[in-house]
C-alpha cells in the first residue's frame, strides 16, 4: 500500500529531523525538503536520508557508503536489505564516527 509506505517513511524522516534539532548547527546542520533530509557538516561533507517511493525503501548515504532499508513488519522498523541492521542505529553510528563522539540514535517521541 503506497499510502502506508508514505506515512511510514514520512514519520521516519520527521523522527530524524526532530533528533537533529538537538545538535549544535556548528557541529551538524540539516535541511529538509519533500522526502529528503540533508545533513551538512562544517567540513563540507554531506549525508542524505531520502524516500525512494519507486522501490518502497528509505536510502541513506553517508560519505562513500550507502544503504537501502525496507520496512519490516516483524520488527516494526526500517531494516537494511542486506544484513538487516536498523536504520536509526546506523544513522547514529555514522554521525558518531563523523563527530568523533558517541550519539544516541533517534528515538520515537
VEXGURO-773775 format. One record per residue: residue number from 1; x negated, y negated, z of N, C-alpha, C in turn. Coordinates in pm, 1 decimal. Layout:
% residues N
@num = NUM, n_xx = X, n_yy = Y, n_zz = Z, ca_xx = X, ca_yy = Y, ca_zz = Z, c_xx = X, c_yy = Y, c_zz = Z;
...
END
This chain:
% residues 109
@num = 1, n_xx = -84.9, n_yy = 118.2, n_zz = 0.0, ca_xx = 0.0, ca_yy = 0.0, ca_zz = 0.0, c_xx = -89.1, c_yy = -124.1, c_zz = 0.0;
@num = 2, n_xx = -78.4, n_yy = -202.5, n_zz = -105.2, ca_xx = -163.9, ca_yy = -320.1, ca_zz = -123.7, c_xx = -139.4, c_yy = -426.4, c_zz = -15.5;
@num = 3, n_xx = -16.0, n_yy = -445.3, n_zz = 23.9, ca_xx = 13.8, ca_yy = -546.0, ca_zz = 126.8, c_xx = -46.6, c_yy = -508.6, c_zz = 261.8;
@num = 4, n_xx = -41.8, n_yy = -381.5, n_zz = 296.7, ca_xx = -102.4, ca_yy = -335.0, ca_zz = 421.2, c_xx = -253.4, c_yy = -354.7, c_zz = 416.4;
@num = 5, n_xx = -314.6, n_yy = -323.1, n_zz = 304.1, ca_xx = -458.6, ca_yy = -345.1, ca_zz = 286.5, c_xx = -492.1, c_yy = -493.1, c_zz = 307.7;
@num = 6, n_xx = -417.3, n_yy = -582.1, n_zz = 244.1, ca_xx = -442.8, ca_yy = -726.5, ca_zz = 255.3, c_xx = -430.5, c_yy = -770.9, c_zz = 400.8;
@num = 7, n_xx = -330.1, n_yy = -725.0, n_zz = 472.6, ca_xx = -313.8, ca_yy = -761.9, ca_zz = 614.2, c_xx = -433.1, c_yy = -713.0, c_zz = 696.9;
@num = 8, n_xx = -475.3, n_yy = -589.4, n_zz = 673.0, ca_xx = -588.8, ca_yy = -534.2, ca_zz = 749.0, c_xx = -718.3, c_yy = -607.7, c_zz = 718.0;
@num = 9, n_xx = -743.7, n_yy = -632.6, n_zz = 592.7, ca_xx = -869.8, ca_yy = -698.2, ca_zz = 556.9, c_xx = -868.9, c_yy = -844.2, c_zz = 602.8;
@num = 10, n_xx = -756.8, n_yy = -911.8, n_zz = 593.2, ca_xx = -749.9, ca_yy = -1049.5, ca_zz = 642.1, c_xx = -773.0, c_yy = -1054.9, c_zz = 793.0;
@num = 11, n_xx = -717.8, n_yy = -958.7, n_zz = 866.2, ca_xx = -740.9, ca_yy = -952.1, ca_zz = 1011.3, c_xx = -888.9, c_yy = -927.8, c_zz = 1039.9;
@num = 12, n_xx = -952.5, n_yy = -845.4, n_zz = 961.1, ca_xx = -1096.1, ca_yy = -818.2, ca_zz = 975.0, c_xx = -1177.3, c_yy = -945.6, c_zz = 953.8;
@num = 13, n_xx = -1149.9, n_yy = -1016.4, n_zz = 846.7, ca_xx = -1224.2, ca_yy = -1139.3, ca_zz = 816.6, c_xx = -1198.9, c_yy = -1246.6, c_zz = 922.3;
@num = 14, n_xx = -1075.4, n_yy = -1257.1, n_zz = 969.7, ca_xx = -1043.3, ca_yy = -1353.8, ca_zz = 1075.3, c_xx = -1115.8, c_yy = -1318.4, c_zz = 1205.1;
@num = 15, n_xx = -1124.2, n_yy = -1191.0, n_zz = 1234.7, ca_xx = -1195.1, ca_yy = -1145.6, ca_zz = 1355.8, c_xx = -1342.2, c_yy = -1186.6, c_zz = 1350.5;
@num = 16, n_xx = -1405.9, n_yy = -1166.9, n_zz = 1236.7, ca_xx = -1546.9, ca_yy = -1204.8, ca_zz = 1222.1, c_xx = -1562.0, c_yy = -1357.2, c_zz = 1227.8;
@num = 17, n_xx = -1475.0, n_yy = -1430.5, n_zz = 1159.4, ca_xx = -1483.5, ca_yy = -1576.6, ca_zz = 1160.7, c_xx = -1463.7, c_yy = -1632.1, c_zz = 1302.3;
@num = 18, n_xx = -1368.6, n_yy = -1579.1, n_zz = 1376.4, ca_xx = -1346.9, ca_yy = -1624.7, ca_zz = 1514.6, c_xx = -1469.2, c_yy = -1597.1, c_zz = 1600.2;
@num = 19, n_xx = -1529.3, n_yy = -1481.0, n_zz = 1582.1, ca_xx = -1650.5, ca_yy = -1443.8, ca_zz = 1655.0, c_xx = -1765.3, c_yy = -1539.1, c_zz = 1621.9;
@num = 20, n_xx = -1778.6, n_yy = -1574.1, n_zz = 1495.0, ca_xx = -1887.2, ca_yy = -1662.1, ca_zz = 1452.4, c_xx = -1874.4, c_yy = -1803.2, c_zz = 1509.4;
@num = 21, n_xx = -1753.4, n_yy = -1843.7, n_zz = 1545.1, ca_xx = -1733.1, ca_yy = -1976.0, ca_zz = 1604.9, c_xx = -1809.9, c_yy = -1991.2, c_zz = 1735.2;
@num = 22, n_xx = -1841.6, n_yy = -1880.5, n_zz = 1801.1, ca_xx = -1915.1, ca_yy = -1884.9, ca_zz = 1927.0, c_xx = -2065.3, c_yy = -1905.1, c_zz = 1911.8;
@num = 23, n_xx = -2115.7, n_yy = -1903.3, n_zz = 1789.8, ca_xx = -2258.3, ca_yy = -1923.5, ca_zz = 1766.1, c_xx = -2290.6, c_yy = -2070.1, c_zz = 1746.9;
@num = 24, n_xx = -2411.6, n_yy = -2108.9, n_zz = 1784.4, ca_xx = -2461.7, ca_yy = -2242.4, ca_zz = 1756.2, c_xx = -2480.5, c_yy = -2253.0, c_zz = 1604.5;
@num = 25, n_xx = -2422.2, n_yy = -2355.5, n_zz = 1539.3, ca_xx = -2436.6, ca_yy = -2367.4, ca_zz = 1394.6, c_xx = -2581.9, c_yy = -2386.2, c_zz = 1348.9;
@num = 26, n_xx = -2670.5, n_yy = -2425.4, n_zz = 1441.5, ca_xx = -2811.9, ca_yy = -2433.6, ca_zz = 1406.8, c_xx = -2875.8, c_yy = -2295.5, c_zz = 1401.8;
@num = 27, n_xx = -2804.4, n_yy = -2194.1, n_zz = 1453.8, ca_xx = -2852.8, ca_yy = -2057.2, ca_zz = 1455.6, c_xx = -2793.4, c_yy = -1978.1, c_zz = 1338.0;
@num = 28, n_xx = -2664.0, n_yy = -1987.8, n_zz = 1322.1, ca_xx = -2592.4, ca_yy = -1928.3, ca_zz = 1209.2, c_xx = -2464.7, c_yy = -2008.9, c_zz = 1187.3;
@num = 29, n_xx = -2445.4, n_yy = -2050.2, n_zz = 1064.1, ca_xx = -2324.6, ca_yy = -2123.9, ca_zz = 1028.8, c_xx = -2243.5, c_yy = -2034.4, c_zz = 934.7;
@num = 30, n_xx = -2118.3, n_yy = -2069.6, n_zz = 913.4, ca_xx = -2036.5, ca_yy = -1986.9, ca_zz = 824.9, c_xx = -1930.2, c_yy = -2071.4, c_zz = 756.9;
@num = 31, n_xx = -1883.4, n_yy = -2018.0, n_zz = 645.1, ca_xx = -1772.7, ca_yy = -2077.9, ca_zz = 570.0, c_xx = -1677.8, c_yy = -1966.1, c_zz = 532.5;
@num = 32, n_xx = -1551.8, n_yy = -1998.9, n_zz = 526.9, ca_xx = -1453.3, ca_yy = -1901.6, ca_zz = 481.2, c_xx = -1381.0, c_yy = -1957.4, c_zz = 360.0;
@num = 33, n_xx = -1353.4, n_yy = -1870.3, n_zz = 266.6, ca_xx = -1265.2, ca_yy = -1900.4, ca_zz = 154.6, c_xx = -1174.9, c_yy = -1778.8, c_zz = 142.0;
@num = 34, n_xx = -1084.1, n_yy = -1780.3, n_zz = 50.5, ca_xx = -988.8, ca_yy = -1670.8, ca_zz = 37.3, c_xx = -1060.0, c_yy = -1537.2, c_zz = 20.1;
@num = 35, n_xx = -1054.7, n_yy = -1456.5, n_zz = 124.5, ca_xx = -1111.1, ca_yy = -1322.9, ca_zz = 117.8, c_xx = -1260.8, c_yy = -1312.4, c_zz = 134.7;
@num = 36, n_xx = -1326.1, n_yy = -1421.0, n_zz = 178.0, ca_xx = -1472.3, ca_yy = -1421.0, ca_zz = 191.2, c_xx = -1515.4, c_yy = -1496.4, c_zz = 316.7;
@num = 37, n_xx = -1612.2, n_yy = -1437.2, n_zz = 388.7, ca_xx = -1680.6, ca_yy = -1508.2, ca_zz = 498.1, c_xx = -1828.2, c_yy = -1511.6, c_zz = 459.5;
@num = 38, n_xx = -1883.4, n_yy = -1632.6, n_zz = 445.5, ca_xx = -2024.6, ca_yy = -1650.9, ca_zz = 410.6, c_xx = -2099.6, c_yy = -1700.1, c_zz = 533.6;
@num = 39, n_xx = -2202.9, n_yy = -1627.1, n_zz = 571.1, ca_xx = -2287.6, ca_yy = -1664.8, ca_zz = 683.7, c_xx = -2413.4, c_yy = -1728.9, c_zz = 627.0;
@num = 40, n_xx = -2455.3, n_yy = -1838.6, n_zz = 689.0, ca_xx = -2572.3, ca_yy = -1911.3, ca_zz = 641.0, c_xx = -2668.0, c_yy = -1934.2, c_zz = 756.6;
@num = 41, n_xx = -2793.0, n_yy = -1900.1, n_zz = 734.3, ca_xx = -2897.1, ca_yy = -1915.6, ca_zz = 835.5, c_xx = -2987.3, c_yy = -2032.9, c_zz = 797.8;
@num = 42, n_xx = -3052.4, n_yy = -2095.2, n_zz = 898.7, ca_xx = -3135.4, ca_yy = -2213.1, ca_zz = 871.8, c_xx = -3244.2, c_yy = -2191.6, c_zz = 766.0;
@num = 43, n_xx = -3291.7, n_yy = -2069.6, n_zz = 750.8, ca_xx = -3397.6, ca_yy = -2044.7, ca_zz = 652.0, c_xx = -3343.3, c_yy = -2025.2, c_zz = 510.5;
@num = 44, n_xx = -3211.2, n_yy = -2043.6, n_zz = 493.1, ca_xx = -3150.6, ca_yy = -2030.8, ca_zz = 361.5, c_xx = -3095.1, c_yy = -1892.0, c_zz = 330.5;
@num = 45, n_xx = -3120.4, n_yy = -1796.3, n_zz = 416.8, ca_xx = -3066.9, ca_yy = -1661.7, ca_zz = 398.3, c_xx = -2914.9, c_yy = -1664.6, c_zz = 413.6;
@num = 46, n_xx = -2847.0, n_yy = -1587.0, n_zz = 332.0, ca_xx = -2702.3, ca_yy = -1577.2, ca_zz = 342.0, c_xx = -2656.0, c_yy = -1432.5, c_zz = 349.0;
@num = 47, n_xx = -2556.3, n_yy = -1407.4, n_zz = 430.8, ca_xx = -2488.0, ca_yy = -1278.9, ca_zz = 437.5, c_xx = -2345.6, c_yy = -1304.3, c_zz = 390.7;
@num = 48, n_xx = -2282.2, n_yy = -1203.6, n_zz = 330.7, ca_xx = -2146.3, ca_yy = -1220.5, ca_zz = 279.0, c_xx = -2061.1, c_yy = -1099.6, c_zz = 316.9;
@num = 49, n_xx = -1944.0, n_yy = -1128.4, n_zz = 370.1, ca_xx = -1843.0, ca_yy = -1026.9, ca_zz = 400.3, c_xx = -1723.0, c_yy = -1061.8, c_zz = 314.2;
@num = 50, n_xx = -1677.7, n_yy = -965.9, n_zz = 231.5, ca_xx = -1566.3, ca_yy = -1002.1, ca_zz = 144.3, c_xx = -1472.1, c_yy = -887.7, c_zz = 113.8;
@num = 51, n_xx = -1353.2, n_yy = -929.3, n_zz = 75.7, ca_xx = -1245.7, ca_yy = -839.2, ca_zz = 37.3, c_xx = -1270.6, c_yy = -792.6, c_zz = -106.2;
@num = 52, n_xx = -1255.8, n_yy = -662.9, n_zz = -127.6, ca_xx = -1264.6, ca_yy = -604.7, ca_zz = -261.9, c_xx = -1132.7, c_yy = -533.9, c_zz = -290.2;
@num = 53, n_xx = -1035.0, n_yy = -613.2, n_zz = -331.9, ca_xx = -898.9, ca_yy = -562.3, ca_zz = -348.6, c_xx = -890.3, c_yy = -451.5, c_zz = -453.0;
@num = 54, n_xx = -971.3, n_yy = -457.0, n_zz = -555.4, ca_xx = -966.4, ca_yy = -355.4, ca_zz = -659.5, c_xx = -997.2, c_yy = -216.1, c_zz = -608.0;
@num = 55, n_xx = -1082.5, n_yy = -209.9, n_zz = -506.3, ca_xx = -1121.1, ca_yy = -79.5, ca_zz = -450.3, c_xx = -1062.9, c_yy = -56.1, c_zz = -310.9;
@num = 56, n_xx = -983.3, n_yy = -152.1, n_zz = -261.2, ca_xx = -926.8, ca_yy = -144.0, ca_zz = -125.4, c_xx = -1036.1, c_yy = -129.5, c_zz = -20.1;
@num = 57, n_xx = -1145.0, n_yy = -201.7, n_zz = -37.9, ca_xx = -1257.1, ca_yy = -194.9, ca_zz = 54.3, c_xx = -1292.4, c_yy = -334.1, c_zz = 106.3;
@num = 58, n_xx = -1380.8, n_yy = -333.7, n_zz = 206.7, ca_xx = -1448.9, ca_yy = -453.5, ca_zz = 252.8, c_xx = -1595.8, c_yy = -431.1, c_zz = 219.6;
@num = 59, n_xx = -1658.6, n_yy = -530.4, n_zz = 159.2, ca_xx = -1800.7, ca_yy = -521.3, ca_zz = 126.4, c_xx = -1877.0, c_yy = -618.8, c_zz = 213.4;
@num = 60, n_xx = -1994.1, n_yy = -576.5, n_zz = 258.0, ca_xx = -2080.9, ca_yy = -660.3, ca_zz = 342.1, c_xx = -2221.6, c_yy = -654.8, c_zz = 285.5;
@num = 61, n_xx = -2277.5, n_yy = -771.5, n_zz = 258.5, ca_xx = -2414.6, ca_yy = -782.2, ca_zz = 209.6, c_xx = -2494.2, c_yy = -865.2, c_zz = 309.2;
@num = 62, n_xx = -2607.3, n_yy = -809.2, n_zz = 352.9, ca_xx = -2695.7, ca_yy = -877.5, ca_zz = 448.3, c_xx = -2838.0, c_yy = -864.5, c_zz = 394.7;
@num = 63, n_xx = -2888.1, n_yy = -973.7, n_zz = 339.3, ca_xx = -3020.1, ca_yy = -967.4, ca_zz = 278.5, c_xx = -3016.5, c_yy = -878.4, c_zz = 155.7;
@num = 64, n_xx = -3107.8, n_yy = -783.6, n_zz = 148.7, ca_xx = -3117.3, ca_yy = -694.4, ca_zz = 33.2, c_xx = -3028.9, c_yy = -570.8, c_zz = 45.5;
@num = 65, n_xx = -2956.1, n_yy = -556.5, n_zz = 154.9, ca_xx = -2870.8, ca_yy = -438.7, ca_zz = 178.0, c_xx = -2724.2, c_yy = -474.2, c_zz = 158.8;
@num = 66, n_xx = -2648.9, n_yy = -374.9, n_zz = 116.0, ca_xx = -2504.1, ca_yy = -392.2, ca_zz = 101.6, c_xx = -2434.2, c_yy = -262.2, c_zz = 139.4;
@num = 67, n_xx = -2314.7, n_yy = -277.0, n_zz = 194.8, ca_xx = -2234.9, ca_yy = -162.4, ca_zz = 239.2, c_xx = -2091.3, c_yy = -180.7, c_zz = 192.3;
@num = 68, n_xx = -2023.3, n_yy = -68.4, n_zz = 173.5, ca_xx = -1882.0, ca_yy = -68.1, ca_zz = 135.9, c_xx = -1805.0, c_yy = 5.7, c_zz = 245.0;
@num = 69, n_xx = -1695.3, n_yy = -53.7, n_zz = 288.8, ca_xx = -1616.7, ca_yy = 0.3, ca_zz = 400.4, c_xx = -1474.5, c_yy = 30.6, c_zz = 357.7;
@num = 70, n_xx = -1428.3, n_yy = 147.8, n_zz = 399.6, ca_xx = -1290.1, ca_yy = 190.1, ca_zz = 378.9, c_xx = -1218.0, c_yy = 188.6, c_zz = 513.5;
@num = 71, n_xx = -1086.7, n_yy = 171.4, n_zz = 509.5, ca_xx = -1007.3, ca_yy = 179.7, ca_zz = 631.6, c_xx = -989.7, c_yy = 326.3, c_zz = 670.2;
@num = 72, n_xx = -1019.3, n_yy = 358.4, n_zz = 795.4, ca_xx = -998.7, ca_yy = 493.1, ca_zz = 848.4, c_xx = -877.5, c_yy = 491.3, c_zz = 939.8;
@num = 73, n_xx = -773.8, n_yy = 560.6, n_zz = 899.2, ca_xx = -655.2, ca_yy = 573.1, ca_zz = 984.6, c_xx = -691.6, c_yy = 644.8, c_zz = 1114.2;
@num = 74, n_xx = -774.3, n_yy = 747.0, n_zz = 1105.1, ca_xx = -811.2, ca_yy = 827.4, ca_zz = 1222.4, c_xx = -882.4, c_yy = 743.3, c_zz = 1327.4;
@num = 75, n_xx = -967.1, n_yy = 649.9, n_zz = 1284.1, ca_xx = -1044.1, ca_yy = 566.6, ca_zz = 1377.3, c_xx = -983.7, c_yy = 428.1, c_zz = 1396.3;
@num = 76, n_xx = -883.2, n_yy = 395.0, n_zz = 1317.0, ca_xx = -826.2, ca_yy = 259.6, ca_zz = 1315.4, c_xx = -937.9, c_yy = 156.4, c_zz = 1302.9;
@num = 77, n_xx = -1025.6, n_yy = 179.4, n_zz = 1204.5, ca_xx = -1142.9, ca_yy = 93.7, ca_zz = 1187.6, c_xx = -1190.2, c_yy = 95.9, c_zz = 1042.8;
@num = 78, n_xx = -1268.4, n_yy = -5.6, n_zz = 1007.6, ca_xx = -1335.3, ca_yy = -9.9, ca_zz = 879.0, c_xx = -1465.7, c_yy = 67.4, c_zz = 893.9;
@num = 79, n_xx = -1481.3, n_yy = 172.4, n_zz = 812.6, ca_xx = -1599.6, ca_yy = 258.6, ca_zz = 823.1, c_xx = -1672.3, c_yy = 266.0, c_zz = 688.9;
@num = 80, n_xx = -1804.0, n_yy = 278.2, n_zz = 697.1, ca_xx = -1888.2, ca_yy = 285.7, ca_zz = 578.6, c_xx = -1852.0, c_yy = 408.1, c_zz = 494.9;
@num = 81, n_xx = -1848.7, n_yy = 390.6, n_zz = 363.1, ca_xx = -1809.4, ca_yy = 501.0, ca_zz = 275.9, c_xx = -1920.0, c_yy = 604.3, c_zz = 255.6;
@num = 82, n_xx = -2038.5, n_yy = 582.2, n_zz = 311.8, ca_xx = -2146.7, ca_yy = 680.6, ca_zz = 301.2, c_xx = -2166.7, c_yy = 757.9, c_zz = 431.6;
@num = 83, n_xx = -2190.4, n_yy = 683.8, n_zz = 540.5, ca_xx = -2222.3, ca_yy = 754.0, ca_zz = 666.1, c_xx = -2120.4, c_yy = 734.3, c_zz = 777.2;
@num = 84, n_xx = -2016.0, n_yy = 654.8, n_zz = 753.0, ca_xx = -1907.8, ca_yy = 640.5, ca_zz = 849.8, c_xx = -1932.1, c_yy = 544.5, c_zz = 964.5;
@num = 85, n_xx = -2040.7, n_yy = 462.9, n_zz = 958.3, ca_xx = -2062.9, ca_yy = 368.1, ca_zz = 1068.4, c_xx = -1958.2, c_yy = 256.4, c_zz = 1064.3;
@num = 86, n_xx = -1938.4, n_yy = 193.2, n_zz = 1177.6, ca_xx = -1837.8, ca_yy = 89.1, ca_zz = 1196.7, c_xx = -1885.8, c_yy = -45.1, c_zz = 1141.0;
@num = 87, n_xx = -1799.5, n_yy = -112.5, n_zz = 1069.4, ca_xx = -1830.8, ca_yy = -243.0, ca_zz = 1010.4, c_xx = -1874.2, c_yy = -345.1, c_zz = 1115.4;
@num = 88, n_xx = -1797.0, n_yy = -361.5, n_zz = 1222.3, ca_xx = -1826.9, ca_yy = -464.8, ca_zz = 1320.5, c_xx = -1959.0, c_yy = -437.9, c_zz = 1392.4;
@num = 89, n_xx = -1988.4, n_yy = -310.9, n_zz = 1417.5, ca_xx = -2116.9, ca_yy = -275.4, ca_zz = 1478.3, c_xx = -2232.0, c_yy = -313.3, c_zz = 1384.8;
@num = 90, n_xx = -2214.0, n_yy = -291.4, n_zz = 1254.6, ca_xx = -2318.3, ca_yy = -324.8, ca_zz = 1158.3, c_xx = -2336.3, c_yy = -475.6, c_zz = 1144.4;
@num = 91, n_xx = -2227.5, n_yy = -550.5, n_zz = 1145.9, ca_xx = -2238.6, ca_yy = -696.8, ca_zz = 1140.6, c_xx = -2320.7, c_yy = -745.6, c_zz = 1259.8;
@num = 92, n_xx = -2290.0, n_yy = -695.4, n_zz = 1378.5, ca_xx = -2365.2, ca_yy = -735.2, ca_zz = 1498.6, c_xx = -2511.8, c_yy = -692.8, c_zz = 1488.2;
@num = 93, n_xx = -2537.5, n_yy = -573.6, n_zz = 1437.8, ca_xx = -2674.7, ca_yy = -524.2, ca_zz = 1425.9, c_xx = -2757.3, c_yy = -610.5, c_zz = 1329.8;
@num = 94, n_xx = -2700.6, n_yy = -641.7, n_zz = 1213.6, ca_xx = -2775.7, ca_yy = -719.5, ca_zz = 1115.3, c_xx = -2798.8, c_yy = -863.3, c_zz = 1162.3;
@num = 95, n_xx = -2700.2, n_yy = -921.0, n_zz = 1229.4, ca_xx = -2718.6, ca_yy = -1056.6, ca_zz = 1281.5, c_xx = -2817.7, c_yy = -1054.7, c_zz = 1397.8;
@num = 96, n_xx = -2811.6, n_yy = -952.8, n_zz = 1481.1, ca_xx = -2909.8, ca_yy = -938.6, ca_zz = 1590.2, c_xx = -3050.9, c_yy = -932.9, c_zz = 1534.5;
@num = 97, n_xx = -3070.2, n_yy = -854.4, n_zz = 1429.9, ca_xx = -3202.3, ca_yy = -845.0, ca_zz = 1367.8, c_xx = -3246.2, c_yy = -979.8, c_zz = 1311.7;
@num = 98, n_xx = -3156.3, n_yy = -1050.0, n_zz = 1247.2, ca_xx = -3189.2, ca_yy = -1179.6, ca_zz = 1187.6, c_xx = -3222.8, c_yy = -1283.5, c_zz = 1294.7;
@num = 99, n_xx = -3147.9, n_yy = -1283.9, n_zz = 1404.1, ca_xx = -3168.4, ca_yy = -1382.6, ca_zz = 1510.9, c_xx = -3274.9, c_yy = -1340.0, c_zz = 1610.6;
@num = 100, n_xx = -3318.5, n_yy = -1215.6, n_zz = 1599.8, ca_xx = -3418.6, ca_yy = -1159.7, ca_zz = 1691.0, c_xx = -3370.9, c_yy = -1162.4, c_zz = 1836.1;
@num = 101, n_xx = -3242.2, n_yy = -1133.6, n_zz = 1853.1, ca_xx = -3182.7, ca_yy = -1118.6, ca_zz = 1985.8, c_xx = -3055.2, c_yy = -1037.1, c_zz = 1971.2;
@num = 102, n_xx = -3019.4, n_yy = -966.0, n_zz = 2075.7, ca_xx = -2901.9, ca_yy = -879.4, ca_zz = 2071.9, c_xx = -2773.7, c_yy = -961.8, c_zz = 2081.2;
@num = 103, n_xx = -2680.1, n_yy = -935.4, n_zz = 1991.5, ca_xx = -2547.7, ca_yy = -998.3, ca_zz = 1999.3, c_xx = -2442.4, c_yy = -887.3, c_zz = 2000.6;
@num = 104, n_xx = -2333.9, n_yy = -908.0, n_zz = 2073.8, ca_xx = -2228.1, ca_yy = -806.4, ca_zz = 2078.0, c_xx = -2147.8, c_yy = -810.7, c_zz = 1947.7;
@num = 105, n_xx = -2083.7, n_yy = -700.2, n_zz = 1912.6, ca_xx = -2000.5, ca_yy = -700.0, ca_zz = 1791.6, c_xx = -1873.3, c_yy = -781.7, c_zz = 1810.0;
@num = 106, n_xx = -1814.8, n_yy = -825.0, n_zz = 1700.4, ca_xx = -1685.9, ca_yy = -894.5, ca_zz = 1709.4, c_xx = -1581.7, c_yy = -802.2, c_zz = 1771.7;
@num = 107, n_xx = -1507.6, n_yy = -854.5, n_zz = 1865.0, ca_xx = -1403.8, ca_yy = -776.1, ca_zz = 1932.8, c_xx = -1266.8, c_yy = -829.3, c_zz = 1893.5;
@num = 108, n_xx = -1169.0, n_yy = -741.7, n_zz = 1899.2, ca_xx = -1031.6, ca_yy = -782.0, ca_zz = 1872.5, c_xx = -985.7, c_yy = -875.2, c_zz = 1984.4;
@num = 109, n_xx = -907.3, n_yy = -972.2, n_zz = 1948.5, ca_xx = -859.4, ca_yy = -1067.2, ca_zz = 2050.0, c_xx = -727.8, c_yy = -1023.9, c_zz = 2106.9;
END
